[in-house]
Amino acid sequence: MALLDDCLARTDQLGERYYRSWALWAVSYIEADHDLERAESAAREALGIHALLGNRAGTAFVLETLAWVSVHQDRPTRAATLFGTAAAAWHDIGEYTDLYIPAHTVHELLVGTVRASIGDAGYEKAFRHGSRLGREQAAAFALDQQDRPGPVPQSATAETTLTPREEEIAELLADGLSNKDIADRLVIAPRTAETHVAHILSKLGLTSRAQVAAWCAAQRHAAAAAD
């Protein structure tokens, strides 16, 4: 935990996102049955970053861990739903928890706990609901943000200078394009697109695509008013 805390402090100072997201997940993994408040907070921040960076493996790990947290919070229906979102995320990348023995052991134990709490029928119903959510809906459910995308942070409402390329990519993000889609559209390497996205998020102080879209809309409105 000391090493993770040091990593989080350094990434915060540098405005780095990718390694920060994995460190946050590691914190949530460790604290999932200890400090539930910190585990949930860390996982939610990690999920927001993974979603924005298009890291589908990271998203699967975090959704799984958030399900564990919900079990320990005695929220079995939410846990079952999150297990469903995690299963869909694992399927999306062609993997599952049984490839990661420590995680799979905990998974099986906690699924059993949830089934014992709400019954097999209750578990399957919630699980199916979670598995049928789209990526953004699943993230919204995990973040408790359904139907309320959240305001743009104050830091992003101030005048912020993006390069012309970053402005172009911000608009594509606002249109819902993934990092791979952006790379294909602009004929750049996926890693280059990921780096641009990370810089945009760091400069604007944003944590979700909805906030990027809101920022772009505000910029367009300001430009129209100036004209």
N, C-alpha and C positions, 0 to 999 in steps of 0.2 A: 504493500500500500504506500510505503514511503517513496518507492521508485515511481509509482503511478502518480502520486501527488506532485512529484518533481516534474514529471512529464507534462502534466496538466498545466502547471505553472509556466513551464517553458513555452508550450504551444500557445498559451494565452498571451504571453508577452510577444511572441513572434507573429501572432495572427495565423498560425498554422492550423489546418482543419483535419486533414486526412488521419494523421497519427493521433490527433486529439480524439477523434471519434472512436478509435479502437481502444485507447486508454480509458475513455469513459465507459465503454462496454465492459472492459475488464473490471472496473470498479463495481459496476452493477452486478456482474457475475459473482464477485466475491461477497458483496453485501446483500445478495438476494434473500438470504435467510437470517440476516443480522440487522443491519441498519436499513430498513425498508424505505425510509424517506430518501436517503441518499442514493440507494439503488435505483429507485424509480426516477429520480431527478437526473441522474447520470445517464440512464438508459434513454430517457426522452431526448436529452440533448444529443446523444450519439445517434439516435434514430433520425432526428432532423438533419444532421450533417450527412449521414449515409444516404438518405433519400435525395438530398440536393446534389450530392456528388455522383449519384447513380451507382452506388456500391451495393449491389443486390445481395452479396454474401454477408456484408455487414448488417444489412437490414434483417436478414433471416436470423442471425444470431441475436440481435437486439429484441426482435419480436418474441423469440423463444424465452429470453431472459425476463422480459416484461410479464410473460405468462406466469413464470415462477413467482415473481413478486406478487402478482394478483392472488396466487394460491395462498401465500403466506399472509396476505392482507385479509384473508377469508372472503374473497370475492370470486367464488368458483365459476359463476356463469361468465364473468368477464375473462377469467383465466381460460376457460374452454374456448371462448371466441378468439382469444389471442393465440391459443395453440393452433386454431384453424388458420389464422393469418400467417403464422410462422410456417405451417405445413405448405401453404401455397407459395410462400417465398422460397422455401427449400426446393419445392418442385420446380420453380422457375429457373433455378440454377442447376437442376439435375442432381441434387444432393439431399441428405436428410441427417437427422441427428445421430443415427446409428453409425455414421462414419466418424463420429467424435465421441469415443466411448465415455469419458467423464460426463459430458453433456447428456448423452443418451441415457445414462444410468439415472441421472436426476430427472430427466424428462419422463421416463417410465414410472418412477416413483410418484411424481406429482400428478401425472395423468390419473393414476390410480386413486390418489387422494380426492381429486375433483369428481371422478366417477362415483366414489363412495358418498360424496356430499350431495350431488344433484341427480344421481342415477344415470344409467347408461343412455336413456332416451334424452334426458336433459343435456348431457354432455354432447351427444351426437348432433342435436339440434343447434346448439351454440357453435360447435365446431364447424358445421356446414355453413352457417352464416358467416363466420370469419373467413373460411376458405374461399367464399364466393365474392368477397370484397375485392375491388381493384386495388392496385398499389397505393394510390393516393388516399382512397377511402380507408384502407387498412392502417395507413400511417395516421390519418385523422382520428380513427378510433383509438389507436394506441396512445395518442397524445391528448385524448379527450377534447378534440377540436372539431368534432362533427358540427357542421352548420355554423361554425364561427371561426373563420380563418385567422382571426387575431389582427391587431393593429400593426402598422409598420413601426418598428422601434424609432424613438425620437432621433437617434443618431443618423438614421437613414433619411429623415425628412429635411435635414439641413442640406445645403448645397454640397454635393459630393462629386468630385471629378473622376469620371471613368474615361479610359482611352476610347477612341472610336471603335476599336475592335471589341472592347468590353461592353460598350453600349449595344453593339450589334448582338452580342451573345446574351446580354441581359434580356433583350426583346425576345430572343428565341426561347430563353428560359420561361419568360412570361407566357409564351405561346404553348408551353407544355412539352417542349422537346427535351429528350434525354440527352445526356452527354454524348452518347454514340450518334444520336440523330444530328446534334450540333456539329460534331466532327465530320459526318458525312455531308452535311449541307455546306459547310465552309471549306471542305477538302483539307482538313488538318488532322493530325494524329489525335486519337482519343485522349491520350495523356495530356496533350496540349490543351484540349477543350476542358479537361478536368482542372488543369492549372488555372485557366482563365476563370472558371466558375469559382474556384476557391478564392481567387483574388477579388472577384466581384463581391462575394459574401463578406470577406474580411473588410473591404473598403466601406461597404454599406452597413455592416453590422446586422445583417439579416440572417434568419435561420429557417426560412421556408420559401418554397416557390410562390406561394400565395403572396408573401411579402414582396418578393421580387416583382410580381405582376402589379401589385399596388404601387410600388415605387415607380415603375415604368409609366403607369397610368398618371401618376402625379406629375411626372416629368412632361408627359405629353400635354396635360392640362395647363401646366405653367407656360409651356412654349406657345400654346394656342392663345392664352391670355395675353402674352407679350406681343403677339402679332396683332 
